[in-house]
Amino acid sequence: MTSSGTNPGGPAGVAAWELLLPAVSAPARARGRALREALRQAVRSGRLAPGTRLPSSRDLAADLGVSRGLVTEAYEQLTAEGYLRSGRGAGTWVGGAVRAARTRARDLAPRSLDARADFVPGTPDLSLFPRAAWGAAHRSVLADLAHHDLGYPDPRGLPRLRTALAGLLTRRRGVVADPERIVVVSGVAQASTLLGSVLHARGMRAVGVEDPGSPQHGDLYGSAGVGTVALPLDDEGPAMGPLRRSGVRALVTTPAHQFPTGLACSARRRAELLDWARRVDGFLFEDDYDGDFRYDRAPVGALQGLDPERVVYAGSVSKSLAPGLRLGWLLVPEALAGEVVERKRTMDLGHPTVDQALFARFVERGDYDRQLRRCQRAYRERRDVLAAALAEHFPGTRVTGIAAGLHLIADLPARHGPEERFLARMTAAGVAVRTLSAYRHACVGGDTADGEGGGVRLVLGYAHLPPARIRAGVRLMAEAAHDRRSA
């Protein structure tokens, strides 16, 4: 290549020639596009630095063995885009507007802890995902889906899916499910931000949340401009005294299986919560995150079935299929329906159509019921295995909370405390655990059923662990707890 392409640092012609060689080996019809992209990448990466003078179109075309018109077109296109600059009789130079871009794509998805034993709650067994049935449903849906269904959907969701969900939730969770009031969402997280946005527009600046409870509520509602007021529990559910004194008019609650304590809201407390919502002209937001998984008896029906005009109900497939599907549902009272749907429309113009049609077929054919039964059997066995292992290695441990969900509460004997020393030993041994206190917030009022004292109360997740790993993990936990060297 000629040495006409120079900059203060030395000749650039050889570097440019090497960078562009792969492009000119492309098929003739794609050669121009490949040449332009190769030049862009050379500028973006910094291989062609700002201020570098490029060879003339004649010289570069001769060295690359392509037509001069191909090079001229590339120079003109990249000059128009700002990558290059040129002046009459002054040649073509690399422009100064471009900065070297990062070439690696980071993965910020939450991952399992690098631990020898991981009992952190909240994750289902993703190996139970029904790949074969899901794949078959996907092929069938793509073959049958009408062309017009690939356009922008109803922001509430496909009528077919809303109808299927209405039947499913009525049958399994006892809700009052009008398909016209179901909104398909990207999980309970989006349901929370949707509701927060609507409540904020109505003048509400705070919602009550259970304490202990999910640590995500603050961020989710905060993103909608709504604060959270942490409210304590008693033996029957959210304590009514602090709730009444708080001044909030909306409460986020998990009545079927409180997270994380495992408490089931009593019938009396359910009635009191509904009476409170009516008196303050407010709403209860029922997060039914694992309501399908009850192991000692039939699941308790949803609170929403008692008063669908005061309860906003949300659920998802995150615990039954996989959180990565980002698929859930929201049942809204008539008073909120229009506002929620409009906010959903402006947020994302609706949930992906193919995903909705796929899940609708999955529900209609009974595949989702089969998946729920499969998970129910596996998780019940794992809970039993964990309880037995705790009894063997930590004699005197009390397992509390109803037999449900994907985690349990283990009250260890006082001799294993204090909590700080126990956690230090677990960390040293590579055992990942969470204590109940990790889910605590500052409460309003003085009522609480905490009962933690000086002992150790663990929130142990088991759904993601095969029985053998549960046994091995508890054994490792016990060895660490009894190792005086780590005290």
Disulfide bonds with the S-S distance in Angstrom:
none
